[in-house]
Amino acid sequence: AVNEFVIEENLSSPNPISDPQSPEMMVESLYSSVINAIDSRRMQDTNICGKEDSGDHASLNVQLEKCRAVAQDSHFSIQTIKEDLCHFRTFVQKEQCDFSNSLKCTAVEIRNIIEKVKYSLEITLNEKHQKELQSLKSEYEGKLDALTKESEENENKIKKLKGDLVCLEEVLQNKDNEFALVKHEKEAVICLQNEKDQKLLEMENIMHSQNCEIKELKQSREVVLEDLRKLHVENDERIQLLRAELQCLEQSHLKELEDTLHVRHTQEFEKVMTDHRISLEKLKKENQQRIDQIEESHATVIQEKEQQLQELKLKVSDLSDMRCKLEVELALKEAETDEIKILLEESRAQQKESLKSLLEQETENLRTEISNLNQKIQDNNENYQVGLAELRTLMTIEKDQCISELISRHEEESNMLKAELNKVTSLHHQAFEIEKKLKREIVELQSKLDSELSALEKQKDEKITQQEEKYEAIIQKLEKDKEKCVLSWEQDREQLIQKLNCEKEEAIQAALKEFKLEREAVEKELLEKVKHLENQIAKSPAIESTREDSSSLVAELQEKLQEEKAKFLEQLEEQEKRKNEEMQNVRTSLIAEQQTNFNTVLTREKMRKENIINDLSDKLKSTMQQQARDKDLIESLSEDRARLLEGKEKT
């Protein structure tokens, strides 16, 4: 039993002490010496019994008589053995008392060692647990800081995008206002142009009617000229007949009327010459007056055309001034946009500060939550320590009981120790379950953070899609406005060209009308003079010299009229050429200016659109990069979490 107890105690002792001077080693050496003594005593007993058996057999075989002597000797030896056994009993009792005392001491020492080991294990476990918690806290705080920083960056970028959207909306509103003003101006210009077009149509109708009248007058003039030619031919024939008759009459009455005719002829010739000179002077004066009037009218027409050209130049200058004003307004608007951008940057800075304050508050809240969790953990540890203290008190009580009843209730003490170990294991399991709960809470927090991050990413994606749709709609609106501007510019250019053509045609038609009227007046006067001369010739058929002079005068007058007509037509053609050249120059200059203005406007709009598109593409790239970074961080966090869980499961 002692050997079994010693073996059980040796097996139950996890840490054998190698110090020979220690009480445990002394007890073990004492146990070994006692066991060796008991074994030697048993061997001696067995040897003595063997010798006695051999002596009995020899005495039986050799001397039966010596049995009594041997029996007596054996009786004395048995008595001595009994005495030795009594002495051994007393020695064993003493040894048992010493052994019980030593067992009590060893049990106390073993329990102290177990308590020390438990305390050291608890300290190490608590230290490991605290270290792990601190490492997890530091890791999660770092990750939370990184996530907060990334969320701040994302929110700042979102705010920047919102500010850019506000700027773009303001720019678009300004552009809409500008387009509305331009549309109102265009509508006013279109109304004026419509009125002018109506006037031009009326003038064209008048010109068409006048052209028809001119054609009819030309036809009538040709008919009258043919009639005049026929009359001239008839007059020539009649003059020839009259000449023949006059020759016959003259031959009969020459002699009678030579004197009278001579006198009359001289008198009439002088009168006719005086009348002819007077008529020539009158005709010259009238022609000069008419030429002066024509020149004055032509000068007035030229002055009017020059005034019209000056008005056109003034209009061109006004248009250039309007262009300059529009450029100045655009520059002012750009300056206003720059100021608005500065204000937006200031507002962004303020928003960043507010976001920083909010994030600090959130971090403080999270820290308070973490501190609460730490307090809970500390409370659990305190409860654990209280339980351990209670267990220690119970252990001390049980130790006292075990010291009093060590041998009789050793098995009960072992059961109690097992129950206590079960309690310790249950407490350890409770601590492990608390750790699991904390891990679950951490996992839930991580899942919440992941869900919030995913929600933020979804919101970002939705906002980016909405912004892309808005920007696409804005770009389409700008393209439509550009097309409308192009059409309006082309319509304005065509209307200006039509106006210039109409004004040129009106001037030409007015000059032609004046020339035709003057020509018709001259022709009427000439016809009246021809009729007057024919009447004079009819009144004085006998005078051939007057007829020849009158015919020569008529021919000279017709030649002069034709020369003047040719000169006047040449002058009109030259004036028309000059006017056409001037109008072409004005058209080219206007077209060039319109094209330059249109090209500048198009280039500016293209540059703005390209800048807007580049900004949007850069922002999309940055958001995509941030999303990729967020995904990488989430993956790294999930990997770290999995590693931590695996490490804890292994431990």
Secondary structure, 3 states (H helix, E strand, C coil): CHHHHHHHHHHHCCCCCCCCCCHHHHHHHHHHHHHHHHHHHHHHHHHHHHHHHHHHHHHHHCCCCCHHHHHHHHHHHHHHHHHHHHHHHHHHHHHHHHHHHHHHHHHHHHHHHHHHHHHHHHHHHHHHHHHHHHHHHHHHHHHHHHHHHHHHHHHHHHHHHHHHHHHHHHHHHHHHHHHHHHHHHHHHHHHHHHHHHHHHHHHHHHHHHHHHHHHHHHHHHHHHHHHHHHHHHHHHHHHHHHHHHHHHHHHHHHHHHHHHHHHHHHHHHHHHHHHHHHHHHHHHHHHHHHHHHHHHHHHHHHHHHHHHHHHHHHHHHHHHHHHHHHHHHHHHHHHHHHHHHHHHHHHHHHHHHHHHHHHHHHHHHHHHHHHHHHHHHHHHHHHHHHHHHHHHHHHHHHHHHHHHCCCCCHHHHHHHHHHHHHHHHHHHHHHHHHHHHHHHHHHHHHHHHHHHHHHHHHHHHHHHHHHHHHHHHHHHHHHHHHHHHHHHHHHHHHHHHHHHHHHHHHHHHHHHHHHHHHHHHHHHHHHHHHHHHHHHHHHCCCCHHHHHHHHHHHHHHHHHHHHHHHHHHHHHHHHHHHHHHHHHHHHHHHHHHHHHHHHHHHHHHHHHHHHHHHHHHHHHHHHHHHHHHHHHHHHHHHHHHHHHHHHHHHC
